[in-house]
Amino acid sequence: MAEKYIQELVGENERILLVTRQHWFVLFSNILLEILLIVLIIAGVTVAQIFFPLVPLVSFGYILVLVPLAGMIRDILVWSNRQYIVTNRRVIQVTGVLSKEVLDTSLEKVTDVKMSQSFFGRLFNYGDIEILTASELGVNFFKSISDPVGFKTAMLNAKEGMSFDEGGVHTQPAEDIPVMIAKLDELRKKGIISEAEFQRKKSDLLAKM
């Protein structure tokens, strides 16, 4: 169902390049307590049946398993329906099980992508992605996603591909560059990007004119 919903979000001539979720570590940490409760309840009721075999109500203790089991199912559904998608036009974040919330970030507005990986993140292939945009929102933060390197690479390749037509000719209009520089300057003044980052990106943009 989640895959079908993603396909409905895609526009004409828009292609899905990558779909990922938060790493399974996130899911495991969320359901670990519920798993332990299920094991303890089952073990407790089983032991009680051994010592009190003539008490018929003891077997009804298994019903208590439904409480942590329902919580575990909910956590699994929330995790599986939280998806991060890269298309040739946008980065899309989808959350929600029954009701959906969709956050779009146009690749044209992306000014920088920062990736952070701990030692265990590199070992198990997960990390954080921070997307800097030239908009009022400023930053989108995706925490503990699987394959962050592939996600960042797909984003940058798609963004670069937007600047070329089918014949491989650069199509970014030069008149858009001063607008982008002005937006970067606003981010610098707000402290979202540093002076060094502003100057580096400004130089890159001016080189394209």
Buried (B, 14 or more C-beta within 10 A) or exposed (E): EBEEBBEEBBEEEEEBBBBBBBBEBBBEEBBEEBEEBBEEBBEBBEEBBEEEEEEEEBEEBBEBBEEBBEBBEBBBBBBBBBBBBBBBBBBBBBBEBEEEEEEBBBBBBBBBBEBEBEEEBEEBBBBBBBBBBBBEEBBBEBEBBBBBEBBBBBBBBBBEEBEEEEEEEEEBEEEEBEEBBEBBEBBBEEEBBEEEBBEEBBEEBEEEE
